[in-house]
Each structure stands twice: as structure tokens, then as C-alpha cells.
Amino acid sequence: MNLDKVIYEGYIDILKQELVPALGCTEPIAIAYAAAKSREVLGNFPDKVIIKCSGNIIKNAKSVIVPNTGNLKGIKASVYAGLIVGDSSKEMQLLNNLTDSDIEKIKDLMNTDMCEIEMIKNDANLHIIVEAKFKDEYSLVEIVHTHVNITKIEKNGEVLFEKSFTKENFNESLSDRNILNVKDIYEFANSVNLEDVKEFLDNQVEYNLAIANEGLKSNYGINLGNMLMECFGDNIITKVRAYAAAGSEARMSGCSLPVVTNSGSGNQGMATSLPVIIYAQEKGYDKEKMYRALVLANLITIHQKTNLGRLSAYCGAVNAACGSGAGLTYLEDGSLEQIEKTITNTLANVSGIVCDGAKASCAAKIASSLDAAIMAHFLAMKGNAYEAETGIVKETVENTISAMGRLGREGMKETDVEILKIMLNK
């Protein structure tokens, strides 16, 4: 192993931090988590709740079903589910054990004006504040930048916990990401002791395959995964897209199975991992080869999201497909240069797909992005890649990834505003 020990351990920490299980779309679950924490701090079930959200949280919580709530959607359903659970210890899996009685309580609360929603303008893209009130008492819980990153807890005017943040630095609560680059990621994938990553990769394979299979056998969304199989044939390239799409449709439609996320997103976790898993299984690659490809794919996705942030107007399915496309090239014994070409070809093609919130059609964006990544893989294996200055493509893969991040982070700010206005009928 040629990697410095600090870099090696840093990569392990990054994977541990990012490949975590979550039940349901992560934005509604983050809202539920903040609500559950606010009830814990308050010590009573509140009679009034004010939730303040950034535009991207509203966008991603508006149209997606909250799991285990009887197909309820939206911010209020997320708040009420979290309040009724009242236990934040399970973090992104806190809605696992909602009962039929709990669901009835949530539905009853949906018919009240107990919860008020306000938008936080011109702030961090991921920002949630829950203020819960009971008689003369109140609590406040604030989350910024990542889905469980609590930055402030307050009760009755007393600050119980607080840590500073800047709205621009969306990576400040994460471990050091400056160590990420494609060359070292490739070296790490080749040399990592798989015992160091086996636990969370085992979970990624088990959980994400389970929800993909559930999506294919049940009636979720518009059954995109099954349509792909029926119309394009039961072949490996179709399966790569169909399994990822089916998993996304199930998750966006309220399936109660957890997924292992990537960069705070279950859809990105599935679009990064499932193509690699399905391709490896169909081709008969051994588990070690598959796991090393998953390490590479996950870190390539994380590397791109480090430049972009958790939430933006740029669809994260592109980044995830780019990661899994690189994973396919790795499985086929592609060189570092061919992996770089796969990334370049993908970003040259589908950069700029917009994120208009979490919902069933995310599955279609995943399938389309994977189509581009598969094409990018085959081009790279033939030694072909788009030249520098072809659109946003730069001289090196690192500069191309930086350009993509700039496009989504800076260039699409106004796009983000307009998307939200359209979604809110403004």
C-alpha cells in the first residue's frame, strides 16, 4: 500500500461517515429527527410547533411519502411523526416502529393548525429549526448542513448546546475532504484491507438490494424498473438501470425498508451501489472485486458531492451514476486513465440535470444518468474521452470535477430559486 496512513484512515472515516442506513427520503427524516429531539428537550408533547426550513428542505420534503405513516406526504406529516416517536436516538431510522395507533394520531394532527411552516431565505441549503411549545415552556432544535448535524439546542431561553457554523461552508461538520482525489481513491480501492470497510459495505449490498427487489416485485410509482426490463430485455445493461430505478421508486413511494445512503442521500446511495452490485453478480465477479469497485464508486460520488454540497439545483443522481460508472470500469480492469475518462465522459454529457425535489420521478433521472454513465464506461474502455474545453471539460479530471461543482453550487443558484417558486405555484 502506497497511501499515507493519515490519508488511508481519512478515507475509512469518510466512508463510515457517509455510508449510513436511513429509512425514507432523508429530508423528511431529518425534519422528523429535529421534531423528535425538540420533544425530548421540551419534556412534553407540544401544543404548538413552528418549523423553519431552507428552500431545498421544502423542495425535497414536499412531494415524497414519509415512510410508515400510511402514505402521508410533506413537512407537517414529518414533524408529527417525529413528535409522536419522541426518541431521536435512532437518528435516520427513527420512524422504524410507528404503529397503526401512531398513524391515526398523525392523521388527526394533520387536520389541525398545530404546526406552522416558515421558509428560511438566503441561507444554508440544508437548514432546519424546530420550535416546540407547551404552555409557557418551549424548546428549539437547529440542524445545519447535514441531516443530523445539530448546531443548537435551547430550552426556555437557556442554550443547552451550541456550535458555530457558516452558511457557505457546507463541509465544516464533516471529516477532512481535501484528501479526496481520483488517483488516491483508485489506489485506496486497490489496497484497502476489506476488513476495514466490510461492515458498511455488507449493509450497502444487503439493504440496497432488498429495496430494489421490493421495488421490482411490488407496485411503486409508475413501475419504471419493470418497464425497463419489459421493453429493453432482461440483459445486464438494462438490469443495472432497472434495479437502481426500482429501489428509488420504492423509497420515494414510502417503502419501509432502509437503504444505505451516500452523501446524505438514499437515492445517491442506490445509484452508486446497485449498478456495481448487479453488474458484478451478472458477470460472476467475486466479492472482493465487487467490494473494491464499491469502495471506488462510493468515494468518487463523495468526491463530487464535496464540491457541490448536500442539496442544490443540481441532481445528485448524475454524481452517483458517475461514481457507479467508474465502478463498472474498475470491475472490467480499467486503468486509472480509463476511470478518469469514464468520469469525464459522464460529466460532459449529463451535467445540469435539475433537482426539482424528492419524488417518484427521481427514478427516471437515475436511469437516464446511468445510461450516460454506461455509455461513458464503454467509451473509456475504447480509450475515448471528450477533450479539454469541450463545454465544462477541463485538462484534468480534478479540474472537471471542480467545474461541475462550480456549475451546481454557483451557477444554478437562481435556477434553484425558480424551481422552488414553480413547485410552490408562485
PASE-510983 format. One line per field, with one value per residue (C-alpha): x, y, z; residue in one letter. Coordinates in Angstrom, 1 decimal. Layout:
BEGIN
xx	(X | ...)
yy	(Y | ...)
zz	(Z | ...)
residuo	(a | ...)
This chain:
BEGIN
xx	(0.0 | 1.5 | -1.0 | 0.0 | -1.5 | -3.3 | -5.0 | -5.8 | -7.5 | -9.2 | -10.8 | -12.1 | -13.6 | -15.2 | -16.8 | -18.0 | -19.5 | -21.3 | -22.4 | -25.1 | -28.6 | -31.7 | -35.4 | -37.2 | -36.1 | -33.5 | -35.0 | -38.4 | -36.5 | -34.2 | -37.3 | -38.7 | -35.4 | -35.4 | -39.0 | -38.3 | -35.3 | -37.4 | -40.0 | -37.3 | -35.9 | -39.3 | -40.3 | -43.9 | -45.9 | -46.2 | -49.4 | -47.7 | -44.8 | -43.1 | -40.7 | -38.4 | -36.8 | -34.5 | -35.9 | -34.1 | -35.6 | -39.1 | -38.4 | -37.3 | -40.0 | -42.9 | -43.8 | -42.3 | -44.2 | -43.0 | -42.4 | -44.7 | -47.2 | -49.9 | -48.8 | -48.8 | -46.6 | -45.0 | -43.4 | -46.3 | -46.5 | -42.7 | -43.0 | -45.9 | -44.3 | -41.1 | -43.1 | -45.1 | -41.9 | -40.3 | -37.0 | -34.1 | -31.6 | -32.1 | -31.4 | -32.2 | -34.1 | -36.3 | -39.6 | -39.0 | -41.6 | -44.6 | -47.7 | -51.3 | -52.3 | -49.4 | -50.5 | -54.1 | -52.6 | -50.6 | -53.7 | -55.7 | -52.9 | -52.9 | -56.4 | -55.2 | -53.3 | -50.8 | -47.8 | -46.7 | -44.2 | -41.8 | -39.1 | -35.6 | -34.4 | -30.9 | -29.2 | -27.6 | -29.2 | -29.8 | -31.2 | -34.0 | -35.2 | -38.0 | -39.5 | -41.9 | -44.1 | -46.1 | -48.0 | -45.3 | -42.4 | -40.5 | -37.6 | -35.6 | -33.5 | -31.5 | -29.8 | -27.5 | -25.5 | -26.0 | -29.1 | -28.3 | -25.8 | -27.5 | -26.0 | -28.2 | -30.4 | -32.3 | -35.0 | -36.9 | -34.2 | -31.3 | -28.8 | -28.1 | -25.8 | -24.4 | -21.7 | -20.9 | -21.4 | -21.0 | -23.7 | -21.2 | -19.0 | -21.3 | -18.4 | -17.4 | -19.2 | -17.6 | -14.2 | -11.5 | -12.4 | -9.4 | -7.6 | -10.0 | -8.7 | -9.3 | -5.7 | -5.7 | -9.2 | -8.1 | -5.0 | -7.1 | -9.6 | -6.8 | -5.1 | -7.7 | -7.9 | -11.5 | -12.0 | -11.8 | -14.8 | -16.7 | -19.4 | -20.8 | -20.3 | -22.2 | -25.0 | -25.0 | -25.3 | -27.9 | -30.2 | -30.0 | -30.6 | -33.5 | -35.3 | -34.5 | -36.1 | -39.1 | -39.5 | -39.4 | -42.0 | -44.4 | -46.4 | -44.5 | -44.6 | -45.1 | -43.1 | -40.2 | -37.9 | -40.2 | -40.9 | -37.2 | -37.0 | -40.0 | -39.1 | -35.4 | -34.9 | -33.5 | -29.9 | -27.1 | -27.2 | -31.0 | -30.7 | -28.1 | -30.6 | -33.8 | -32.6 | -31.5 | -34.7 | -36.9 | -35.1 | -35.6 | -39.3 | -39.9 | -38.1 | -39.8 | -43.2 | -43.0 | -41.4 | -40.5 | -37.2 | -34.0 | -31.2 | -27.5 | -27.0 | -24.2 | -23.5 | -26.8 | -29.0 | -30.6 | -31.1 | -27.4 | -26.6 | -28.6 | -27.5 | -23.9 | -24.0 | -26.7 | -25.2 | -21.9 | -23.6 | -25.8 | -23.0 | -20.6 | -23.2 | -24.3 | -20.6 | -19.7 | -17.0 | -16.0 | -17.0 | -13.6 | -13.6 | -17.1 | -16.3 | -13.2 | -15.3 | -17.9 | -15.2 | -14.1 | -17.7 | -18.7 | -15.6 | -15.9 | -19.5 | -18.5 | -15.6 | -18.0 | -20.5 | -17.8 | -17.6 | -21.3 | -22.9 | -25.7 | -28.6 | -28.7 | -30.4 | -28.0 | -29.4 | -27.2 | -28.2 | -25.6 | -22.8 | -23.9 | -24.2 | -20.7 | -19.4 | -21.0 | -19.9 | -16.3 | -17.0 | -18.0 | -14.8 | -12.9 | -14.7 | -13.6 | -10.0 | -9.9 | -6.8 | -6.8 | -6.8 | -9.9 | -11.7 | -10.8 | -12.2 | -15.4 | -15.9 | -15.1 | -17.5 | -20.3 | -19.9 | -19.5 | -22.9 | -25.5 | -24.2 | -27.0 | -30.0 | -32.0 | -33.2 | -36.9 | -37.3 | -37.6 | -40.4 | -41.0 | -39.6 | -36.1 | -36.0 | -36.2 | -33.4 | -31.3 | -32.0 | -31.1 | -27.9 | -26.9 | -27.5 | -25.0 | -22.5 | -22.7 | -22.0 | -19.2 | -17.8 | -17.8 | -16.2 | -13.5 | -12.8 | -12.1 | -9.8 | -12.1 | -12.9 | -14.0 | -11.2 | -10.5 | -12.6 | -15.4 | -18.0 | -17.1 | -14.5 | -11.0 | -7.5 | -7.6 | -10.4 | -9.9 | -10.5 | -13.5 | -15.0 | -14.3 | -16.0 | -19.1 | -19.2 | -19.0 | -21.8 | -24.1 | -23.0 | -22.8 | -24.2 | -27.5 | -28.4 | -31.1 | -32.3 | -32.9 | -35.0 | -37.1 | -37.6 | -39.0 | -41.2 | -42.6 | -43.2 | -44.9 | -47.0 | -45.6)
yy	(0.0 | 3.3 | 5.6 | 7.7 | 6.3 | 9.6 | 9.5 | 5.8 | 6.4 | 9.5 | 7.6 | 5.0 | 7.8 | 9.3 | 6.0 | 5.4 | 8.9 | 8.7 | 5.1 | 5.1 | 3.5 | 5.7 | 4.9 | 7.0 | 10.2 | 11.9 | 15.4 | 14.4 | 12.1 | 15.0 | 17.0 | 14.1 | 13.8 | 17.5 | 17.3 | 14.2 | 16.0 | 19.1 | 17.0 | 15.3 | 18.6 | 20.1 | 17.1 | 17.2 | 16.7 | 20.3 | 22.1 | 24.3 | 23.8 | 26.2 | 24.7 | 26.8 | 25.3 | 26.3 | 26.2 | 23.0 | 21.2 | 22.3 | 21.2 | 17.7 | 17.2 | 18.5 | 15.6 | 12.4 | 9.9 | 9.7 | 6.0 | 4.1 | 7.0 | 5.4 | 7.3 | 10.8 | 13.4 | 16.6 | 18.6 | 18.5 | 14.7 | 14.5 | 16.8 | 15.0 | 11.6 | 12.8 | 14.3 | 11.1 | 8.9 | 11.4 | 9.5 | 10.8 | 8.1 | 6.1 | 9.2 | 8.5 | 5.3 | 6.8 | 6.1 | 2.3 | 1.4 | 3.6 | 1.7 | 1.8 | 3.9 | 6.3 | 6.7 | 7.6 | 10.2 | 11.7 | 11.8 | 13.5 | 16.1 | 16.8 | 18.2 | 20.8 | 24.0 | 23.0 | 23.2 | 26.4 | 26.3 | 29.1 | 29.4 | 30.4 | 32.6 | 33.2 | 30.8 | 27.4 | 24.9 | 22.4 | 24.2 | 23.2 | 24.9 | 23.4 | 25.4 | 23.4 | 25.0 | 23.6 | 26.1 | 28.6 | 26.4 | 26.0 | 24.2 | 24.9 | 22.5 | 23.6 | 21.4 | 22.8 | 21.4 | 17.6 | 15.8 | 15.1 | 17.9 | 19.7 | 23.1 | 24.4 | 23.1 | 25.6 | 25.3 | 28.2 | 30.7 | 28.7 | 27.5 | 23.8 | 23.1 | 25.3 | 25.1 | 27.8 | 27.4 | 29.4 | 29.1 | 28.9 | 26.1 | 23.1 | 20.7 | 22.1 | 19.4 | 16.6 | 15.0 | 16.4 | 16.1 | 17.8 | 14.5 | 13.2 | 12.9 | 10.3 | 9.0 | 8.3 | 6.9 | 4.4 | 3.5 | 3.1 | 0.8 | -1.4 | -1.6 | -1.2 | -4.0 | -5.1 | -5.9 | -2.2 | -1.5 | -4.8 | -3.9 | -0.9 | -2.5 | -5.6 | -3.3 | -1.4 | -4.7 | -6.2 | -3.1 | -1.7 | -5.0 | -5.7 | -2.5 | -2.8 | -6.3 | -5.0 | -2.2 | -4.7 | -7.1 | -4.5 | -1.6 | 1.6 | 4.8 | 4.0 | 0.8 | 2.2 | -0.7 | -3.3 | -1.2 | -1.1 | -4.9 | -5.5 | -3.0 | -3.4 | -7.0 | -8.9 | -8.1 | -6.8 | -3.2 | -3.0 | -4.6 | -2.0 | 0.7 | -1.2 | -2.2 | 1.3 | 2.8 | 0.3 | 0.9 | 4.7 | 4.3 | 2.1 | 4.5 | 7.7 | 5.9 | 5.2 | 1.7 | 0.9 | -0.8 | 1.2 | 2.0 | 2.8 | 6.4 | 8.2 | 11.9 | 12.1 | 10.7 | 7.3 | 7.8 | 8.5 | 5.5 | 3.2 | 4.8 | 4.5 | 0.9 | -1.1 | -0.9 | -2.1 | -4.9 | -6.1 | -5.9 | -7.8 | -10.5 | -10.9 | -11.1 | -13.5 | -11.4 | -12.4 | -10.5 | -8.9 | -7.5 | -6.1 | -4.6 | -2.8 | -1.4 | -0.3 | 1.5 | 3.3 | 4.1 | 5.5 | 7.7 | 9.1 | 10.1 | 11.6 | 13.4 | 15.1 | 16.0 | 17.6 | 20.3 | 20.6 | 20.2 | 18.1 | 19.9 | 22.1 | 22.6 | 20.0 | 16.5 | 14.2 | 11.2 | 12.5 | 12.3 | 8.9 | 7.5 | 8.9 | 7.0 | 3.8 | 4.2 | 4.4 | 1.3 | -0.6 | 0.4 | -0.8 | -4.1 | -4.5 | -3.9 | -0.4 | 1.6 | 4.8 | 6.7 | 4.8 | 5.5 | 9.2 | 9.1 | 7.5 | 10.4 | 13.0 | 11.4 | 11.3 | 14.9 | 16.1 | 14.5 | 15.0 | 17.8 | 20.1 | 17.8 | 19.8 | 18.7 | 19.5 | 17.8 | 14.2 | 12.2 | 9.1 | 10.6 | 10.6 | 7.0 | 8.2 | 10.7 | 7.9 | 5.6 | 8.4 | 9.3 | 5.6 | 5.4 | 8.2 | 6.6 | 3.2 | 4.9 | 6.8 | 3.5 | 1.8 | 4.9 | 4.9 | 1.2 | 2.0 | 4.8 | 7.6 | 10.7 | 14.3 | 16.7 | 19.7 | 22.8 | 20.6 | 22.5 | 22.3 | 19.6 | 20.7 | 19.5 | 17.1 | 15.1 | 17.0 | 20.3 | 18.9 | 17.8 | 21.3 | 22.8 | 20.6 | 21.7 | 25.3 | 24.8 | 23.4 | 25.4 | 28.9 | 28.8 | 27.2 | 29.3 | 31.3 | 28.1 | 26.7 | 29.7 | 29.4 | 25.7 | 26.3 | 29.1 | 26.8 | 23.9 | 26.3 | 27.8 | 31.3)
zz	(0.0 | -1.1 | 0.6 | 3.6 | 6.8 | 7.5 | 4.1 | 4.4 | 7.8 | 6.5 | 3.7 | 6.1 | 8.2 | 5.2 | 4.2 | 7.7 | 7.9 | 4.5 | 4.1 | 6.8 | 6.9 | 6.6 | 6.4 | 3.7 | 2.0 | 4.1 | 4.2 | 5.7 | 8.1 | 9.2 | 9.9 | 12.0 | 13.8 | 14.7 | 15.9 | 18.0 | 19.6 | 20.3 | 22.1 | 24.2 | 25.2 | 25.9 | 28.1 | 26.9 | 23.8 | 22.4 | 21.7 | 19.1 | 16.7 | 14.3 | 11.8 | 9.7 | 6.7 | 3.9 | 0.4 | -0.5 | 2.5 | 1.5 | -2.1 | -1.0 | 1.6 | -0.3 | -2.6 | -1.1 | 1.1 | 4.7 | 5.5 | 7.9 | 8.0 | 5.9 | 2.7 | 4.1 | 2.5 | 3.4 | 6.1 | 8.6 | 8.4 | 9.0 | 12.0 | 13.6 | 13.0 | 14.8 | 17.7 | 18.2 | 18.1 | 20.5 | 20.5 | 18.4 | 19.3 | 16.1 | 14.1 | 10.4 | 11.2 | 13.9 | 12.1 | 12.0 | 14.6 | 14.0 | 14.9 | 13.5 | 16.5 | 15.8 | 12.2 | 13.4 | 15.7 | 12.9 | 10.6 | 13.4 | 13.8 | 10.1 | 10.5 | 13.0 | 12.7 | 15.4 | 13.0 | 11.2 | 8.4 | 7.6 | 4.9 | 5.8 | 2.9 | 1.7 | 4.0 | 4.0 | 1.6 | 4.4 | 7.4 | 9.8 | 13.0 | 15.1 | 17.9 | 20.1 | 22.7 | 25.6 | 27.8 | 28.9 | 28.0 | 24.7 | 23.1 | 20.0 | 17.9 | 14.9 | 12.2 | 9.5 | 6.5 | 7.2 | 8.2 | 11.8 | 12.5 | 15.4 | 15.9 | 18.7 | 21.5 | 23.6 | 26.4 | 27.9 | 26.9 | 28.1 | 25.5 | 26.3 | 23.3 | 20.5 | 17.9 | 15.3 | 11.6 | 8.4 | 5.8 | 3.0 | 4.4 | 3.9 | 4.7 | 8.0 | 10.1 | 8.1 | 8.3 | 6.0 | 2.3 | 0.9 | 0.8 | -1.9 | -5.4 | -8.1 | -8.2 | -4.4 | -4.5 | -7.1 | -5.0 | -1.9 | -3.7 | -4.8 | -1.4 | 1.3 | 3.8 | 3.2 | 6.8 | 7.5 | 5.2 | 5.2 | 7.8 | 6.0 | 2.5 | 3.7 | 4.8 | 1.5 | -0.5 | 1.7 | 2.2 | -1.2 | -3.0 | -0.7 | -1.6 | -5.3 | -5.3 | -3.4 | -6.0 | -8.8 | -7.3 | -5.9 | -7.3 | -6.6 | -8.6 | -12.3 | -12.2 | -14.2 | -13.2 | -14.6 | -17.7 | -18.5 | -18.2 | -20.3 | -23.1 | -23.3 | -22.3 | -19.3 | -20.0 | -17.8 | -19.1 | -18.5 | -15.1 | -14.0 | -14.6 | -13.6 | -10.2 | -9.3 | -10.6 | -8.8 | -5.5 | -5.9 | -6.8 | -3.7 | -1.4 | -2.8 | -2.5 | 1.2 | 1.3 | 4.9 | 4.0 | 4.9 | 2.4 | 2.9 | 1.8 | 0.1 | 0.9 | 2.8 | 0.1 | -0.3 | -4.0 | -4.4 | -2.3 | -4.5 | -7.8 | -6.7 | -5.4 | -7.2 | -10.7 | -9.4 | -7.4 | -10.2 | -12.8 | -10.6 | -9.9 | -13.5 | -14.6 | -11.9 | -10.2 | -6.7 | -3.6 | -3.2 | -6.7 | -6.2 | -2.8 | -4.2 | -7.0 | -4.5 | -2.5 | -5.6 | -6.7 | -3.3 | -2.9 | -6.5 | -5.6 | -2.3 | -4.0 | -6.4 | -3.7 | -1.7 | -4.3 | -4.6 | -1.2 | 0.2 | -1.6 | -4.6 | -8.0 | -9.5 | -9.5 | -7.3 | -9.5 | -12.0 | -9.4 | -8.2 | -11.7 | -12.4 | -9.4 | -10.4 | -14.0 | -12.7 | -10.6 | -13.7 | -15.4 | -12.3 | -12.5 | -16.1 | -15.0 | -16.4 | -15.7 | -13.7 | -17.0 | -18.2 | -14.9 | -15.3 | -18.8 | -17.6 | -15.1 | -17.8 | -20.4 | -17.9 | -16.7 | -20.3 | -21.1 | -18.3 | -16.1 | -15.4 | -14.8 | -12.3 | -8.9 | -8.5 | -5.2 | -4.0 | -5.6 | -7.7 | -10.9 | -9.3 | -10.5 | -14.1 | -13.5 | -12.0 | -15.1 | -17.5 | -15.6 | -15.5 | -19.3 | -19.7 | -17.3 | -19.0 | -22.4 | -20.7 | -19.5 | -22.9 | -24.5 | -21.9 | -22.3 | -26.0 | -24.9 | -25.9 | -23.9 | -24.6 | -24.9 | -22.7 | -23.3 | -24.7 | -22.7 | -19.0 | -19.5 | -18.3 | -18.8 | -15.8 | -14.2 | -10.9 | -12.7 | -14.5 | -11.1 | -9.7 | -12.8 | -12.2 | -8.6 | -9.5 | -12.0 | -9.4 | -6.5 | -8.0 | -11.5 | -10.6 | -7.6 | -9.4 | -11.0 | -7.5 | -6.6 | -9.7 | -9.3 | -5.8 | -7.0 | -9.7 | -7.2 | -4.8 | -7.6 | -7.0)
residuo	(m | n | l | d | k | v | i | y | e | g | y | i | d | i | l | k | q | e | l | v | p | a | l | g | c | t | e | p | i | a | i | a | y | a | a | a | k | s | r | e | v | l | g | n | f | p | d | k | v | i | i | k | c | s | g | n | i | i | k | n | a | k | s | v | i | v | p | n | t | g | n | l | k | g | i | k | a | s | v | y | a | g | l | i | v | g | d | s | s | k | e | m | q | l | l | n | n | l | t | d | s | d | i | e | k | i | k | d | l | m | n | t | d | m | c | e | i | e | m | i | k | n | d | a | n | l | h | i | i | v | e | a | k | f | k | d | e | y | s | l | v | e | i | v | h | t | h | v | n | i | t | k | i | e | k | n | g | e | v | l | f | e | k | s | f | t | k | e | n | f | n | e | s | l | s | d | r | n | i | l | n | v | k | d | i | y | e | f | a | n | s | v | n | l | e | d | v | k | e | f | l | d | n | q | v | e | y | n | l | a | i | a | n | e | g | l | k | s | n | y | g | i | n | l | g | n | m | l | m | e | c | f | g | d | n | i | i | t | k | v | r | a | y | a | a | a | g | s | e | a | r | m | s | g | c | s | l | p | v | v | t | n | s | g | s | g | n | q | g | m | a | t | s | l | p | v | i | i | y | a | q | e | k | g | y | d | k | e | k | m | y | r | a | l | v | l | a | n | l | i | t | i | h | q | k | t | n | l | g | r | l | s | a | y | c | g | a | v | n | a | a | c | g | s | g | a | g | l | t | y | l | e | d | g | s | l | e | q | i | e | k | t | i | t | n | t | l | a | n | v | s | g | i | v | c | d | g | a | k | a | s | c | a | a | k | i | a | s | s | l | d | a | a | i | m | a | h | f | l | a | m | k | g | n | a | y | e | a | e | t | g | i | v | k | e | t | v | e | n | t | i | s | a | m | g | r | l | g | r | e | g | m | k | e | t | d | v | e | i | l | k | i | m | l | n | k)
